Amino acid sequence: MRVLAFDFDGVLCDSSREVFVVAVDTFSVLEPRAELLGVLGPLREEALAGGDRFRNHEAYRRFSDLLPLGNRAEDFGVALRAIEASKAISDQAGYDAFYAELPATWRDLFHRGFYEARTRLREADPDRWLALHLPYPELVGALERHRGGVLPSVATAKDSRSVRLLLAELGLTGVFETHLILDKETGIEKTVHLRELQRRTAVDFDDITFVDDKLNHLIKVEPLGVRCVLAGWGFNTDRERVAARRLGLEVAQLDDLDRTVFKGV
Ligand SMILES: [Mg+2]
């Protein structure tokens, strides 16, 4: 049976509001005097209240344009520092250079602070925290339609508690077998998740499809022989979609899931 491995944020779950709120909270602790906070504060409030107008603001646009170039929690902070400094960054090399300019201690503090801010937000009001995450209904529908025909799994860097709570919130309880939900504990790199998934399911790598919204994750996993698909509905831009096609990777959208992600099942 074909195994489908899904990344969580930006693939199974639209967590763009939550990530933005937590990133701003972390930034405000580390950079309390940043001018940018004057702009971010009201946008954060709007996102927290479930609004959408914050997405049209130039600061948020720049933030979401930089996210695909990062990998981990500290990258949300790196993106906000770049916006604060009005740094023009258009590609991976430019981003990597800016990343390297920032002190490693600051990046580490942001990384830790991000998870602390997330825990604070979740513990303070669990229902409001859950409500910041939205399902992608087309994907939920496709998973239901193909139930029994594929072996769906999760390959994420998120913690297991958040993943369990959110799968229930997104209407995905029971879709994934417990031993096929691979979280933060599995490892940092997605190659570790995919290797472990291959071991647990005993299927060949070329019978596994990996769906992630980060091109840099797909590029690392592809040499395993896994079929890699970029989730065009997640945290990426035309820059990544064009680059993915140039590398021979498929780019899926929510309206073509049967032709792309679920092809041949
Ligand atoms: Mg993702």
Residues whose N, C-alpha, C, O or C-beta is under 5 A from the ligand:
A	BS01	MG	D7 F8 D9 G10 D213
